[in-house]
Amino acid sequence: MQEVIEKLLVLQDRDRRILRTQEQLARVQPEREMLTTKAEQLQAGADAAKLRVKQIESDRKKLELDVEAKKAQIEKYALQQFQTKKNEEYRALAHEMDMAREVIVQLEDQQLELMQQAEDAQRQVTIALRDSGEVKKATESQLNDLASREQNLKAELAALETNRDQLTAGVDSSVLNRYDRLLRSKGDNVVVGIEHGVCGGCHMKFPVQIVLACRAEKELVSCPNCGRILYYTRDMDLVVAD
């Protein structure tokens, strides 16, 4: 195998590791956002449940005030009834008192209903706070692990990039430029073998002259279809096209 091919294969392996590390780093922030969003949503649910409890309690207290107002009204009517000497006024006041008592019964029924709603809402608050607390604790731990992983990946990437610079120093600039162009357009599969007489990248079957040129190892040979740099090793099974 040509020395330049050996160098390019090592460089390609390094680039593959760099790309994998970059991909892992790129997944960190979306994962962080997903964890944070989930915790925030659960906390928002708990806050909404607590707000619901407060609203029910406010409504219940308003009903209590309404009941007290009706009772005060009844006492007022009773006093007026005691003071009046007219039967017609007496009956009218009695009717007003009966109407007020009916309203009190309705208000008290609404209070009972709100009390039941308050109990249900409070149970929901308890569950929501428990779930939110558990997720918050787990999220903090996961975020710490994620930050540590991110730091390690950044350190690994920096080391790989430094090593890549060292590797490229030993490659001719024209060959390196050719390799880098292919890396940008073809991804991390730039230098490929010709096992079974086909391109290891695009799988095109080669004519005889391409196979022989690769086997001779006197120059860099490219795939006429995809442009990838080709190489041959003795353990490759060469099946030459007709």
Buried (B, 14 or more C-beta within 10 A) or exposed (E): EBEBBEBBBBBBEBBBBBBBBBEBBEBBEEBBEEBEEBBBEBBEBBBEBBEBBEBBBEBBEBBEEBBEBBEEBBEBBEEBBEEBEEEEEBEBBEEBBEBBEEBBEBBEEBBEEBEEBBEEBBEBBEEBBEBBEEBBEEBEEBBEEBEEBBEEBEEBBEEBEEBBEEBBEEBEEEBBEBBBEBBEEBEBBBBBBBBEBBBBBBEBBBEEEBBBBBBEBEEBBBBEEBBBBBBBEEEBEBBBEE
